[in-house]
Amino acid sequence: MNYFSSDFKLGILGGGQLGKMLLTETRKFDIQTYVLDPSDEAPCKIGCNQFFKGDLMDYDTVYNFGKQVDVLTFEIEHVNVTALEKLEAEGIQVYPSPKTLNLIQNKGTQKDFYAHHKIPTADYRRFETLAELIRAVEEKHIIMPFVWKSTEGGYDGMGVKVVRNAETLESLPDVQCIAEAMVPFKNELAVIVARNPSGEIKTYPVVEMEFHPEANQVEYVICPARIDHVVSEKARAIALKVSEHFDHVGLLAVEMFQTIDDEILVNEVAPRPHNSGHYSIEASYTSQFEQHLRAILDLPLGNTDSKAAGIMVNLVGEEGYSGNVVYENIDKIMKLDGVTPHIYGKKQTRPFRKMGHVTIVNKDIEQARRIAEEVKNTIRVIA
């Protein structure tokens, strides 16, 4: 199939920042793009050939959108899988497949998948209701503290909470959930695996993630991770095992814990471009967004090596500010060597909302980390 400067149409479900950055690569190759998103102000709207407003969870909306394109992908997992299954049955190429998405959408099903395939992960139990969870705690089947996760609908730290006392436990929403054992860990790591339909597979270097303690969001992504080579190779091997069992096409971001004993436990995965790969736009020979495009179109995968050390700093709305966004001190951070800001195009800010990111590249990882800290302390996302 001729994808370039032709009648070929790529459909993207979701019009957020991940889709916007993917569109940059489609523009480079002159590939037609259709985007579906529920918001008239979706960041993707300015960069695609055709924009459609609609509910990503509505069967008819997703099905009718998908019938207009040749290949369909997504930048968010919260989409109608039944519609994707119907489209795939009728000959539309859907990557990653509905089968893969079905295994990942529900965090309980995802954890069961790891257990079934003997993929190391933290101990957990599933619960259908809050009452079941409370009873399990009262009967000492679950010991506090533990990590509570909603099985569906979580994103950017939402739907995850550390439960340390009865007050927090009783304030949780009454939804299907998992209770996960607290893992004593040194680092939170991630590996992005790329795979095309022909079976070519490549992994990006292991990255290290530093989280905001309150919002449970990534503040910094550091590549390469500052870990021992043996641990790094173990993480990449486990990520490849996860990828093999999911049998996905496209990107699969595998988030992991490095325990105190240097074991690797899989936390969760995302079958799409991921926050942990944003550094690759400036720091890698092939960005994660170009790689996703190469993978779903069954093109040769690109070089995943880094040109230099890369650090990504998330730009999120400051606490106490909601309304029309104002970015303070961008001019100051742009005076720093190796700094590139990415603004997502969201007009409204609110506390901890992802509004952009900044990439820092440098030959010296420690110098890059120092500059990243300066960026974090300088720029402000307010209203």
Salt bridges, closest charged atoms under 4 A:
GLU25 OE1 - LYS28 NZ 2.68
ASP40 OD1 - LYS45 NZ 3.71
ASP40 OD2 - LYS53 NZ 3.47
GLU77 OE1 - ARG272 NE 2.68
GLU90 OE1 - LYS67 NZ 2.82
GLU90 OE2 - LYS86 NZ 3.37
ASP112 OD2 - ARG126 NH1 2.53
GLU139 OE1 - HIS141 NE2 3.26
ASP156 OD1 - LYS354 NZ 2.96
GLU180 OE2 - LYS111 NZ 2.78
GLU180 OE1 - LYS149 NZ 3.30
GLU208 OE2 - ARG226 NH2 2.90
GLU210 OE2 - ARG226 NH2 3.09
GLU210 OE1 - ARG369 NH2 2.91
GLU219 OE2 - LYS376 NZ 3.63
ASP247 OD1 - ARG195 NH2 3.01
GLU255 OE2 - HIS274 NE2 3.12
ASP262 OD1 - LYS186 NZ 2.79
GLU263 OE2 - LYS234 NZ 3.88
GLU268 OE1 - LYS107 NZ 3.60
GLU268 OE1 - LYS149 NZ 3.72
GLU282 OE2 - HIS342 NE2 3.10
GLU290 OE1 - LYS28 NZ 2.80
GLU290 OE2 - ARG294 NE 2.84
GLU318 OE2 - ARG380 NE 3.05
GLU328 OE1 - ARG380 NH1 3.17
GLU366 OE1 - ARG226 NH1 3.80
GLU373 OE1 - ARG369 NH1 2.79
